Amino acid sequence: MILRRHRRPGVAAVPLLSALLFAARAHAAVLLYPGTAPPCDETLQGCIDGAQPGDVIQITTELPIGESLEIPRSLTLTSANGVVATIGAGPAASIIVGGEPEGDALSVTLSHLNFNNAQLSILLNDVSSDGTPHRVEVSDCALTHAVPANASAGIDVELRAPASIVVRHNRITTTGRPVSVFSRHSGSGEVAVTILGNVITASDPGFSSSGIALDLQSPNASSGPVAVDILSNVIHNVAGCNCNNDRGIPASGIIVDAGAATRATVDIINNTLHQAKAIVVRSPPLTARLTVHIFNNIVSAAEADPIDFPNLVDQLQIQYGFNDLVKPVGQITRCRGYCDPDAVTLNINPQYIGPANGNFRLRDQSPVIGQGLNGPPGGLPSVDADGNMRVAGGVVDLGAYEWGSSPPTASTTTTTSVTFLTTSTSSTTSTSIFPERCDNPVPTFDSVECRLRMTSRMVEREIEPGTPQDRLLTALTKAQTSMEEARELVRIGEAQRSKAAIRRAIKALRAFSARLRSRQVRRAIEKGLHTTLTALARELRADLSALRRG
């Protein structure tokens, strides 16, 4: 059972309300950019300016769009099916999402976009006319820049009005602070920020500040509460600048700072931090009230103490436990009175699959599998960093990834030749349905990586643990690691090296197919499953060859 919080229904309710409002607007439309008719026949900014509240703009070109953008009204900006749209070319682009003064609540969704050499600012300064919270979601995007400044930001959130902000399943590679949240609102409404399932790292370690930085301020005691969820994120190779911000706070993996009159709750649950220094909580002033929950995290290669708490004060409450803090034997965790002496704290190698390549998924023998707390204060995240269900084996794992998990039940199946996969044993029949994002008429990195993960899940579920399963999973893991490397090489413009990485993925899939043909594996698995896996491997090789040619 996946446990969810009940203290803040607004986090789920606001997106649903926005969706219902959009459905009710008769003038909502889907606009294609570039188009042949106004407002989308010239620039993307012109298309945005001409859109009506609630419209959806789908980008149909993969040619880089060299524009800085301002989005002052409610809309959805996304890539058309089969397209990965890129915004930003040349000098650093600026994308600003801003509230509408004295207007309706702003509701903006940015999804499935590549923000290249760009900075995204979410600036909400004005309360909506009826007091409804603004809503902004950034999901399934890649955002990069290499601005040579410690104070730069990747996604910079500044809130001076009640709002619900969701930053979900993005790959963020920047200097400065990849994710920065500043809140200072004087109204009675709530600020709710969810940072879920992102992979966060530095483009230049020398200019890398904190991975996720929270600066939560309130001007007076009547200000509404602030709630921030930091869930299932991977934060690695950040905080290399050895610098402080303008408030004297040192760079680290996650930093929580609260100012005067703030009433804030921060949940830091099921994250993986590697070479990211520490999880830092700063002491709030006497007039503030700050509660922080820190559970089920992994902090490895931290250089010093993986956590940094202030001296015990009444205005700060920290609940902490079931974390893996990897540090030298004998080094004491300085909880300064905040850690429950009975809380479980591990100090063991989590056994990542490939940390050198940025793969922080757990190996099948990882000692942190099933070592978490299913009911931490604030609740578990709904999914892991891959978008899979958070609890797979009855007890939650530590860190951002859930070993052996699968996506939430999909309502649709893919339209490829393997559309509905069923394997039978002597006593049960199990069904695997690939999620819609795995399917694409034109192969993409997303579709191939999705099917590789799903094939691995199938092997894990349908084949008994042992040598045959291990050999198959090893080949699939090599293919996945090579594809992640190829994607990164494309991002930085290394096309030839990317093709070489794709060749390595094809080679790994050939090894997978060869192992399927071996007598040992054929004896270990049911005939129907063998046929399905063989077909999947053949299709994946064909798609990889098409990607390499492209």
FIKE-450745 format. One line per field, with one value per residue (C-alpha): z, y, x; residue number from 0. Coordinates in Angstrom, 2 decimals, padded with zeros to 5 digits. Example, Ala and Ser with C-alpha at 12.3 -4.5 7.8 and 13.67 -1.06 7.14 Angstrom:
BEGIN
pz	007.80 / 007.14 .
py	-004.50 / -001.06 .
px	012.30 / 013.67 .
pos	0 / 1 .
END
This chain:
BEGIN
pz	000.00 / -000.97 / 001.80 / 000.88 / 002.94 / 004.07 / 005.54 / 002.24 / -000.18 / -002.16 / -003.87 / -005.75 / -005.84 / -007.58 / -010.77 / -010.91 / -010.49 / -013.22 / -015.57 / -014.95 / -015.54 / -018.79 / -019.98 / -019.35 / -021.48 / -024.88 / -026.54 / -025.46 / -028.54 / -029.68 / -031.55 / -033.63 / -033.87 / -036.39 / -038.12 / -041.31 / -039.78 / -036.99 / -034.17 / -034.72 / -038.19 / -037.09 / -033.62 / -030.67 / -028.50 / -030.95 / -030.65 / -026.85 / -026.99 / -029.27 / -027.31 / -025.19 / -021.54 / -021.43 / -024.95 / -025.68 / -027.88 / -029.47 / -031.04 / -034.23 / -035.18 / -033.81 / -035.15 / -032.17 / -031.36 / -030.54 / -028.49 / -024.95 / -023.83 / -021.48 / -020.52 / -018.74 / -019.23 / -018.57 / -021.22 / -021.88 / -023.90 / -025.02 / -027.87 / -030.48 / -030.55 / -031.89 / -031.51 / -028.92 / -029.22 / -028.24 / -026.93 / -026.81 / -029.26 / -028.95 / -026.08 / -022.88 / -023.27 / -020.58 / -020.05 / -017.63 / -016.35 / -014.68 / -013.03 / -014.49 / -012.31 / -011.05 / -013.20 / -012.88 / -011.27 / -013.59 / -014.65 / -016.84 / -017.81 / -019.55 / -020.54 / -022.78 / -023.84 / -024.12 / -022.71 / -024.14 / -022.61 / -020.85 / -017.47 / -016.38 / -013.92 / -012.28 / -010.88 / -009.24 / -007.58 / -007.75 / -005.95 / -008.33 / -008.29 / -006.33 / -004.19 / -006.03 / -005.94 / -009.10 / -010.52 / -012.57 / -013.55 / -015.25 / -016.08 / -018.26 / -019.55 / -019.92 / -018.90 / -019.28 / -019.10 / -018.19 / -017.05 / -015.32 / -012.03 / -008.64 / -008.21 / -011.43 / -011.32 / -013.56 / -012.40 / -010.26 / -008.35 / -006.69 / -004.99 / -003.48 / -003.83 / -002.94 / -005.48 / -006.24 / -008.03 / -009.38 / -010.75 / -011.77 / -013.64 / -015.26 / -016.04 / -014.85 / -015.57 / -014.75 / -012.84 / -009.66 / -008.10 / -010.46 / -008.42 / -006.28 / -004.37 / -002.73 / -001.02 / 000.53 / 000.40 / 002.74 / 001.97 / 003.96 / 001.21 / 001.11 / -000.91 / -001.92 / -003.85 / -005.01 / -006.38 / -007.47 / -009.40 / -010.95 / -011.87 / -010.86 / -011.51 / -012.46 / -015.91 / -014.42 / -010.91 / -010.33 / -010.55 / -008.89 / -005.79 / -003.97 / -005.83 / -004.27 / -002.28 / -000.23 / 001.13 / 002.85 / 004.16 / 005.48 / 006.20 / 009.03 / 011.30 / 009.28 / 006.16 / 004.97 / 005.51 / 003.19 / 002.38 / 000.28 / -000.73 / -001.99 / -003.09 / -005.12 / -006.60 / -007.66 / -006.85 / -007.81 / -008.39 / -007.21 / -004.66 / -006.11 / -005.79 / -002.04 / -001.80 / 000.29 / -000.90 / -000.02 / 003.37 / 004.21 / 003.61 / 002.20 / -000.95 / -000.45 / -001.89 / -000.23 / 001.92 / 003.96 / 005.31 / 006.89 / 007.79 / 010.24 / 010.77 / 008.47 / 009.11 / 006.94 / 006.62 / 004.44 / 003.59 / 002.32 / 001.56 / -000.64 / -002.33 / -003.48 / -002.99 / -004.27 / -004.19 / -003.18 / 000.32 / 002.84 / 003.66 / 005.52 / 007.76 / 009.04 / 012.37 / 011.91 / 013.87 / 017.07 / 015.28 / 012.77 / 013.01 / 010.79 / 010.67 / 008.58 / 007.92 / 006.63 / 005.87 / 003.45 / 001.86 / 000.71 / 001.09 / -000.29 / -001.04 / 000.98 / 001.84 / 005.38 / 007.63 / 005.34 / 007.49 / 008.98 / 011.66 / 013.87 / 017.64 / 019.31 / 019.35 / 020.06 / 016.76 / 014.75 / 014.72 / 012.79 / 012.50 / 011.08 / 010.50 / 008.11 / 006.09 / 004.70 / 005.50 / 003.90 / 005.82 / 007.23 / 009.95 / 013.35 / 012.12 / 014.32 / 012.88 / 014.59 / 015.09 / 017.81 / 019.66 / 016.70 / 015.93 / 017.72 / 019.29 / 018.32 / 014.67 / 012.17 / 010.46 / 008.13 / 006.99 / 004.12 / 000.44 / -001.41 / -004.45 / -007.30 / -010.79 / -012.36 / -010.35 / -012.69 / -015.50 / -013.40 / -012.89 / -009.23 / -009.53 / -007.07 / -007.93 / -007.21 / -004.15 / -002.70 / 001.12 / 001.14 / -000.72 / 001.59 / 004.39 / 004.42 / 006.48 / 004.76 / 006.94 / 007.42 / 008.65 / 005.60 / 003.67 / 000.88 / -002.63 / -005.09 / -007.59 / -007.83 / -010.09 / -013.02 / -012.56 / -011.17 / -008.14 / -004.93 / -003.08 / -005.01 / -002.43 / 000.54 / 002.21 / 000.53 / -000.58 / 000.38 / -002.20 / -005.35 / -007.18 / -006.22 / -007.25 / -009.15 / -009.47 / -012.48 / -013.67 / -012.27 / -014.20 / -017.67 / -019.27 / -022.80 / -024.52 / -027.16 / -030.83 / -031.72 / -032.78 / -029.14 / -027.76 / -024.93 / -023.23 / -021.31 / -019.75 / -017.97 / -015.29 / -013.97 / -011.38 / -012.42 / -015.40 / -015.19 / -017.59 / -018.46 / -020.27 / -021.63 / -020.81 / -023.61 / -023.41 / -024.53 / -027.95 / -030.71 / -034.50 / -034.82 / -032.27 / -029.64 / -026.66 / -024.41 / -026.16 / -026.36 / -022.75 / -021.58 / -023.30 / -022.02 / -018.47 / -018.99 / -020.46 / -017.40 / -015.14 / -017.06 / -016.61 / -012.89 / -012.41 / -014.65 / -014.24 / -010.97 / -009.37 / -010.38 / -013.05 / -016.09 / -014.71 / -013.71 / -017.19 / -018.92 / -016.56 / -016.91 / -020.68 / -020.36 / -017.79 / -020.16 / -022.89 / -020.57 / -019.37 / -022.96 / -023.95 / -021.04 / -022.13 / -025.74 / -024.70 / -022.69 / -025.60 / -027.94 / -025.42 / -025.45 / -029.23 / -029.43 / -032.23 / -033.28 / -029.75 / -029.21 / -032.18 / -030.69 / -027.41 / -029.35 / -031.02 / -027.56 / -026.64 / -029.80 / -028.90 / -025.40 / -026.89 / -029.21 / -026.09 / -024.49 / -027.52 / -027.49 / -023.83 / -024.58 / -027.08 / -024.57 / -023.29 / -019.66 / -020.20 / -022.46 / -019.74 / -017.09 / -018.77 / -020.26 / -024.05 / -024.49 / -022.44 / -024.45 / -027.69 / -026.32 / -025.06 / -028.35 / -030.28 / -027.96 / -028.33 / -032.12 / -032.19 / -029.81 / -031.98 / -035.04 / -033.25 / -032.01 / -035.54 / -036.74 / -033.97 / -034.87 / -038.55 / -037.60 .
py	000.00 / 003.42 / 005.91 / 009.44 / 012.59 / 013.93 / 017.25 / 019.15 / 018.12 / 021.29 / 019.82 / 017.33 / 019.40 / 022.47 / 020.61 / 018.84 / 022.13 / 023.72 / 020.82 / 021.14 / 024.88 / 024.37 / 021.81 / 024.29 / 027.05 / 026.90 / 028.87 / 026.52 / 025.23 / 023.32 / 025.58 / 024.20 / 026.02 / 026.76 / 027.28 / 028.85 / 031.25 / 033.84 / 033.88 / 030.99 / 031.82 / 033.79 / 033.49 / 031.22 / 034.33 / 035.60 / 032.28 / 032.59 / 036.21 / 035.29 / 032.24 / 032.33 / 031.18 / 027.40 / 026.86 / 024.14 / 025.02 / 022.00 / 022.52 / 020.47 / 021.22 / 019.85 / 022.80 / 024.82 / 027.83 / 030.68 / 032.80 / 034.03 / 033.72 / 035.35 / 033.38 / 035.71 / 033.67 / 030.22 / 027.68 / 024.43 / 024.44 / 021.02 / 019.02 / 017.45 / 013.66 / 012.20 / 015.49 / 016.64 / 020.41 / 022.51 / 026.06 / 027.99 / 028.32 / 030.37 / 032.90 / 031.88 / 032.05 / 033.32 / 031.75 / 033.67 / 032.39 / 035.28 / 035.86 / 037.99 / 041.08 / 041.43 / 038.50 / 034.87 / 032.37 / 031.46 / 027.81 / 026.97 / 023.57 / 023.12 / 019.51 / 017.33 / 020.18 / 020.60 / 023.96 / 024.31 / 026.88 / 028.39 / 029.63 / 029.19 / 031.69 / 031.25 / 034.66 / 034.91 / 038.28 / 039.03 / 037.37 / 036.27 / 038.23 / 035.56 / 034.38 / 031.05 / 029.83 / 030.02 / 026.73 / 026.03 / 022.59 / 021.77 / 018.08 / 015.66 / 018.39 / 018.71 / 022.03 / 022.97 / 025.97 / 026.75 / 030.37 / 031.06 / 032.26 / 030.63 / 032.66 / 031.47 / 029.19 / 026.52 / 026.63 / 029.73 / 029.91 / 033.20 / 033.26 / 036.29 / 034.91 / 031.63 / 029.00 / 025.33 / 024.57 / 021.13 / 020.37 / 016.74 / 014.22 / 016.71 / 016.39 / 019.62 / 020.27 / 023.79 / 025.94 / 027.77 / 026.36 / 023.94 / 024.38 / 027.47 / 028.31 / 031.70 / 032.25 / 035.51 / 035.94 / 038.00 / 036.53 / 033.91 / 031.28 / 028.40 / 028.01 / 024.37 / 023.25 / 019.68 / 018.73 / 015.10 / 012.60 / 015.00 / 014.23 / 017.24 / 017.82 / 020.48 / 021.51 / 023.08 / 021.90 / 025.02 / 027.20 / 024.70 / 025.80 / 023.94 / 021.33 / 022.34 / 025.59 / 026.71 / 030.25 / 030.45 / 033.87 / 035.42 / 039.14 / 038.74 / 036.22 / 036.26 / 034.90 / 031.52 / 028.32 / 027.02 / 023.32 / 021.89 / 018.25 / 017.10 / 013.53 / 010.81 / 013.15 / 012.30 / 015.08 / 014.37 / 016.14 / 019.56 / 022.13 / 022.27 / 026.02 / 025.93 / 029.19 / 030.83 / 032.57 / 036.15 / 034.96 / 033.18 / 029.70 / 027.23 / 025.26 / 021.73 / 019.10 / 020.29 / 023.42 / 024.51 / 028.06 / 029.82 / 033.47 / 035.52 / 034.69 / 031.67 / 028.69 / 025.95 / 022.18 / 020.54 / 016.83 / 015.39 / 011.78 / 009.06 / 011.15 / 010.08 / 012.52 / 011.59 / 013.90 / 016.59 / 017.28 / 017.29 / 017.80 / 021.12 / 022.66 / 026.18 / 027.48 / 029.69 / 032.92 / 032.94 / 034.20 / 031.31 / 027.75 / 025.19 / 021.43 / 019.16 / 015.42 / 013.55 / 009.86 / 007.10 / 009.11 / 008.03 / 010.49 / 009.09 / 010.54 / 013.63 / 014.57 / 015.52 / 014.91 / 013.94 / 015.95 / 019.40 / 020.40 / 023.51 / 023.55 / 022.51 / 025.35 / 025.33 / 026.89 / 024.03 / 020.45 / 017.78 / 014.22 / 012.00 / 008.30 / 005.36 / 007.11 / 005.69 / 008.14 / 006.78 / 008.11 / 006.85 / 004.26 / 005.93 / 009.32 / 010.52 / 011.89 / 015.24 / 015.38 / 018.00 / 016.57 / 016.21 / 012.51 / 009.92 / 007.57 / 004.64 / 005.72 / 003.49 / 005.09 / 003.00 / 003.50 / 001.02 / 001.08 / 001.31 / -000.47 / 001.77 / 000.27 / 002.89 / 006.03 / 007.03 / 007.25 / 008.92 / 005.72 / 005.62 / 002.81 / -000.03 / -003.35 / -006.40 / -007.24 / -003.73 / -003.79 / -000.73 / -002.50 / -002.77 / -000.82 / 002.27 / 003.37 / 002.95 / 005.52 / 008.48 / 011.75 / 013.48 / 010.20 / 008.50 / 009.89 / 008.31 / 007.29 / 006.97 / 008.81 / 006.54 / 007.16 / 003.65 / 002.76 / 003.71 / 000.40 / -002.78 / -005.42 / -004.60 / -002.32 / 000.82 / 001.04 / 003.85 / 006.46 / 007.81 / 004.50 / 001.55 / -001.71 / -004.16 / -001.71 / -000.98 / 001.98 / 002.59 / 000.73 / 002.21 / 002.74 / 002.25 / -000.10 / 000.52 / -000.03 / -001.80 / -005.43 / -006.45 / -004.74 / -006.93 / -009.17 / -012.16 / -014.88 / -017.91 / -020.17 / -023.38 / -021.54 / -017.90 / -015.60 / -012.25 / -009.37 / -006.55 / -003.50 / -001.04 / 002.56 / 004.91 / 006.82 / 003.68 / 003.85 / 006.20 / 005.75 / 007.36 / 005.91 / 008.39 / 008.11 / 008.26 / 005.44 / 003.15 / 003.75 / 003.22 / -000.19 / -001.19 / -000.49 / -002.34 / -005.34 / -005.41 / -005.30 / -008.22 / -010.27 / -009.45 / -010.40 / -013.43 / -015.26 / -016.83 / -015.27 / -017.08 / -017.18 / -016.99 / -013.89 / -012.30 / -012.79 / -011.28 / -008.31 / -007.62 / -007.28 / -005.04 / -002.85 / -002.36 / -001.33 / 001.14 / 002.67 / 003.09 / 004.79 / 007.22 / 008.04 / 008.50 / 010.88 / 013.00 / 013.11 / 014.33 / 017.05 / 018.41 / 018.16 / 015.05 / 013.32 / 010.85 / 009.73 / 009.35 / 007.00 / 004.96 / 004.68 / 003.53 / 000.87 / -000.37 / -000.57 / -002.60 / -004.90 / -005.40 / -006.31 / -008.82 / -010.36 / -010.39 / -012.25 / -014.71 / -015.46 / -016.01 / -018.68 / -020.47 / -023.83 / -022.69 / -019.72 / -021.63 / -024.21 / -021.53 / -019.61 / -020.40 / -020.66 / -017.77 / -015.42 / -016.49 / -015.60 / -012.22 / -011.28 / -012.33 / -010.12 / -007.18 / -007.45 / -007.58 / -004.48 / -002.59 / -003.32 / -002.06 / 001.14 / 001.71 / 001.28 / 003.87 / 006.28 / 005.79 / 006.51 / 009.62 .
px	000.00 / 001.36 / 000.86 / -000.11 / -000.32 / -003.67 / -002.64 / -002.52 / -005.29 / -004.69 / -001.61 / -003.76 / -006.93 / -005.51 / -004.38 / -007.74 / -009.60 / -007.52 / -008.24 / -011.98 / -011.84 / -009.96 / -012.51 / -015.31 / -013.78 / -015.39 / -012.59 / -009.76 / -007.93 / -004.85 / -002.44 / 000.42 / 003.72 / 005.08 / 001.73 / 000.51 / -002.01 / -001.87 / -000.97 / 001.48 / 002.79 / 005.86 / 007.42 / 006.68 / 006.31 / 003.68 / 001.86 / 001.91 / 000.72 / -002.16 / -003.30 / -006.44 / -006.38 / -006.45 / -005.09 / -002.53 / 000.46 / 002.16 / 005.56 / 005.89 / 009.51 / 012.76 / 014.73 / 016.01 / 013.85 / 016.23 / 013.85 / 013.51 / 009.89 / 007.42 / 004.30 / 001.85 / -001.35 / -002.76 / -001.73 / 000.09 / 003.31 / 004.52 / 006.03 / 003.79 / 003.64 / 006.89 / 008.77 / 011.30 / 011.18 / 014.19 / 013.85 / 017.11 / 019.96 / 023.12 / 023.16 / 021.40 / 017.63 / 015.30 / 011.87 / 009.66 / 006.34 / 004.52 / 001.15 / -001.61 / -002.17 / -005.72 / -006.78 / -007.73 / -005.42 / -002.57 / -002.30 / 000.70 / 002.11 / 005.47 / 006.08 / 008.27 / 010.53 / 014.29 / 015.37 / 018.87 / 021.21 / 018.23 / 017.08 / 013.47 / 011.98 / 008.58 / 007.67 / 004.25 / 003.84 / 000.11 / -002.78 / -005.56 / -008.81 / -010.69 / -007.77 / -007.40 / -003.77 / -001.73 / -000.46 / 002.66 / 003.96 / 007.25 / 007.43 / 009.40 / 011.72 / 015.48 / 017.00 / 020.66 / 022.93 / 026.54 / 026.29 / 029.65 / 028.17 / 027.59 / 024.39 / 022.74 / 019.69 / 018.21 / 014.59 / 014.18 / 010.88 / 009.91 / 006.51 / 004.82 / 001.29 / -000.45 / 000.55 / 000.98 / 004.26 / 005.19 / 008.68 / 008.52 / 010.68 / 013.04 / 016.75 / 018.39 / 022.08 / 023.22 / 025.65 / 024.64 / 021.48 / 019.68 / 016.46 / 015.95 / 012.76 / 012.18 / 008.84 / 007.68 / 003.91 / 001.78 / -001.64 / -003.50 / -003.37 / -000.91 / 002.25 / 002.79 / 005.88 / 006.50 / 009.94 / 009.58 / 011.67 / 014.18 / 017.80 / 019.89 / 023.58 / 026.13 / 027.30 / 030.45 / 031.43 / 033.52 / 030.40 / 028.06 / 026.18 / 023.38 / 021.33 / 017.99 / 017.93 / 014.91 / 014.65 / 011.27 / 010.28 / 007.06 / 006.68 / 004.16 / 002.48 / -000.76 / 000.96 / -000.26 / 001.72 / 004.43 / 004.78 / 007.61 / 007.97 / 011.39 / 010.75 / 012.53 / 015.16 / 018.71 / 021.19 / 024.79 / 028.09 / 026.92 / 028.15 / 031.66 / 032.09 / 032.88 / 030.98 / 028.26 / 025.12 / 024.22 / 022.91 / 026.16 / 024.74 / 027.29 / 026.56 / 025.29 / 022.93 / 019.73 / 019.50 / 016.48 / 016.43 / 013.45 / 013.09 / 011.04 / 007.34 / 007.55 / 005.28 / 006.75 / 006.84 / 009.49 / 009.49 / 012.81 / 011.96 / 013.51 / 016.19 / 019.66 / 022.54 / 026.00 / 029.02 / 026.57 / 027.86 / 025.00 / 021.36 / 021.50 / 018.84 / 019.48 / 018.24 / 015.15 / 014.63 / 012.60 / 009.47 / 009.42 / 008.11 / 009.86 / 009.18 / 011.41 / 010.94 / 014.02 / 013.43 / 014.52 / 017.35 / 020.82 / 023.70 / 026.96 / 030.41 / 029.53 / 033.17 / 032.11 / 029.11 / 026.16 / 023.74 / 024.16 / 021.65 / 021.77 / 021.77 / 018.54 / 015.95 / 012.22 / 011.18 / 012.68 / 011.40 / 013.25 / 011.98 / 014.67 / 015.33 / 015.80 / 018.52 / 021.76 / 024.56 / 027.69 / 030.69 / 033.99 / 033.65 / 033.73 / 032.59 / 029.75 / 026.54 / 026.04 / 022.30 / 022.61 / 019.64 / 017.26 / 017.74 / 015.66 / 018.24 / 015.99 / 015.70 / 017.46 / 020.47 / 022.63 / 026.21 / 026.57 / 027.46 / 024.10 / 025.60 / 024.52 / 024.52 / 026.80 / 027.56 / 030.40 / 027.84 / 025.16 / 023.15 / 022.11 / 019.60 / 020.18 / 021.77 / 019.66 / 021.79 / 021.78 / 021.56 / 019.25 / 016.43 / 013.44 / 015.15 / 012.93 / 009.94 / 006.57 / 004.86 / 007.20 / 005.68 / 004.24 / 003.85 / 005.74 / 006.13 / 003.73 / 006.45 / 010.21 / 012.64 / 011.74 / 008.02 / 007.54 / 005.45 / 007.21 / 006.73 / 007.52 / 008.38 / 006.18 / 008.74 / 010.03 / 013.68 / 016.02 / 016.92 / 015.32 / 014.79 / 012.62 / 014.26 / 012.05 / 009.17 / 006.96 / 004.88 / 001.42 / -001.25 / -001.60 / -004.98 / -003.67 / -001.26 / 001.35 / 000.56 / 003.79 / 003.78 / 004.10 / 001.02 / -000.18 / 002.34 / 001.05 / 003.15 / 001.76 / 003.11 / 001.58 / -000.48 / -000.89 / -001.08 / 000.63 / 000.22 / 002.59 / 001.27 / 003.78 / 002.87 / 001.94 / 005.21 / 007.10 / 005.50 / 006.54 / 006.24 / 009.67 / 012.15 / 013.36 / 015.66 / 012.60 / 010.74 / 013.79 / 014.89 / 011.31 / 011.08 / 014.51 / 013.35 / 010.11 / 011.94 / 014.20 / 011.15 / 009.67 / 012.83 / 012.85 / 009.20 / 008.86 / 012.19 / 013.27 / 016.38 / 019.54 / 022.21 / 019.86 / 018.12 / 021.43 / 022.94 / 019.94 / 019.73 / 023.45 / 023.07 / 020.02 / 021.76 / 024.70 / 022.26 / 020.49 / 023.77 / 024.97 / 021.71 / 021.93 / 025.47 / 024.32 / 021.55 / 023.99 / 026.45 / 023.71 / 022.85 / 026.41 / 026.74 / 028.96 / 027.04 / 029.75 / 030.49 / 026.75 / 026.54 / 029.38 / 027.44 / 024.35 / 026.51 / 027.47 / 023.79 / 023.10 / 025.99 / 024.56 / 021.17 / 022.85 / 024.41 / 020.94 / 019.54 / 022.45 / 021.83 / 018.15 / 019.21 / 021.44 / 020.26 / 020.47 / 018.14 / 015.71 / 015.29 / 014.66 / 011.84 / 008.45 / 008.24 / 005.79 / 007.97 / 011.02 / 009.22 / 008.13 / 011.61 / 013.18 / 010.74 / 011.34 / 015.12 / 014.80 / 012.58 / 014.84 / 017.89 / 016.00 / 015.00 / 018.53 / 019.86 / 017.35 / 018.43 / 022.06 / 021.40 / 019.42 .
pos	0 / 1 / 2 / 3 / 4 / 5 / 6 / 7 / 8 / 9 / 10 / 11 / 12 / 13 / 14 / 15 / 16 / 17 / 18 / 19 / 20 / 21 / 22 / 23 / 24 / 25 / 26 / 27 / 28 / 29 / 30 / 31 / 32 / 33 / 34 / 35 / 36 / 37 / 38 / 39 / 40 / 41 / 42 / 43 / 44 / 45 / 46 / 47 / 48 / 49 / 50 / 51 / 52 / 53 / 54 / 55 / 56 / 57 / 58 / 59 / 60 / 61 / 62 / 63 / 64 / 65 / 66 / 67 / 68 / 69 / 70 / 71 / 72 / 73 / 74 / 75 / 76 / 77 / 78 / 79 / 80 / 81 / 82 / 83 / 84 / 85 / 86 / 87 / 88 / 89 / 90 / 91 / 92 / 93 / 94 / 95 / 96 / 97 / 98 / 99 / 100 / 101 / 102 / 103 / 104 / 105 / 106 / 107 / 108 / 109 / 110 / 111 / 112 / 113 / 114 / 115 / 116 / 117 / 118 / 119 / 120 / 121 / 122 / 123 / 124 / 125 / 126 / 127 / 128 / 129 / 130 / 131 / 132 / 133 / 134 / 135 / 136 / 137 / 138 / 139 / 140 / 141 / 142 / 143 / 144 / 145 / 146 / 147 / 148 / 149 / 150 / 151 / 152 / 153 / 154 / 155 / 156 / 157 / 158 / 159 / 160 / 161 / 162 / 163 / 164 / 165 / 166 / 167 / 168 / 169 / 170 / 171 / 172 / 173 / 174 / 175 / 176 / 177 / 178 / 179 / 180 / 181 / 182 / 183 / 184 / 185 / 186 / 187 / 188 / 189 / 190 / 191 / 192 / 193 / 194 / 195 / 196 / 197 / 198 / 199 / 200 / 201 / 202 / 203 / 204 / 205 / 206 / 207 / 208 / 209 / 210 / 211 / 212 / 213 / 214 / 215 / 216 / 217 / 218 / 219 / 220 / 221 / 222 / 223 / 224 / 225 / 226 / 227 / 228 / 229 / 230 / 231 / 232 / 233 / 234 / 235 / 236 / 237 / 238 / 239 / 240 / 241 / 242 / 243 / 244 / 245 / 246 / 247 / 248 / 249 / 250 / 251 / 252 / 253 / 254 / 255 / 256 / 257 / 258 / 259 / 260 / 261 / 262 / 263 / 264 / 265 / 266 / 267 / 268 / 269 / 270 / 271 / 272 / 273 / 274 / 275 / 276 / 277 / 278 / 279 / 280 / 281 / 282 / 283 / 284 / 285 / 286 / 287 / 288 / 289 / 290 / 291 / 292 / 293 / 294 / 295 / 296 / 297 / 298 / 299 / 300 / 301 / 302 / 303 / 304 / 305 / 306 / 307 / 308 / 309 / 310 / 311 / 312 / 313 / 314 / 315 / 316 / 317 / 318 / 319 / 320 / 321 / 322 / 323 / 324 / 325 / 326 / 327 / 328 / 329 / 330 / 331 / 332 / 333 / 334 / 335 / 336 / 337 / 338 / 339 / 340 / 341 / 342 / 343 / 344 / 345 / 346 / 347 / 348 / 349 / 350 / 351 / 352 / 353 / 354 / 355 / 356 / 357 / 358 / 359 / 360 / 361 / 362 / 363 / 364 / 365 / 366 / 367 / 368 / 369 / 370 / 371 / 372 / 373 / 374 / 375 / 376 / 377 / 378 / 379 / 380 / 381 / 382 / 383 / 384 / 385 / 386 / 387 / 388 / 389 / 390 / 391 / 392 / 393 / 394 / 395 / 396 / 397 / 398 / 399 / 400 / 401 / 402 / 403 / 404 / 405 / 406 / 407 / 408 / 409 / 410 / 411 / 412 / 413 / 414 / 415 / 416 / 417 / 418 / 419 / 420 / 421 / 422 / 423 / 424 / 425 / 426 / 427 / 428 / 429 / 430 / 431 / 432 / 433 / 434 / 435 / 436 / 437 / 438 / 439 / 440 / 441 / 442 / 443 / 444 / 445 / 446 / 447 / 448 / 449 / 450 / 451 / 452 / 453 / 454 / 455 / 456 / 457 / 458 / 459 / 460 / 461 / 462 / 463 / 464 / 465 / 466 / 467 / 468 / 469 / 470 / 471 / 472 / 473 / 474 / 475 / 476 / 477 / 478 / 479 / 480 / 481 / 482 / 483 / 484 / 485 / 486 / 487 / 488 / 489 / 490 / 491 / 492 / 493 / 494 / 495 / 496 / 497 / 498 / 499 / 500 / 501 / 502 / 503 / 504 / 505 / 506 / 507 / 508 / 509 / 510 / 511 / 512 / 513 / 514 / 515 / 516 / 517 / 518 / 519 / 520 / 521 / 522 / 523 / 524 / 525 / 526 / 527 / 528 / 529 / 530 / 531 / 532 / 533 / 534 / 535 / 536 / 537 / 538 / 539 / 540 / 541 / 542 / 543 / 544 / 545 / 546 / 547 / 548 / 549 .
END
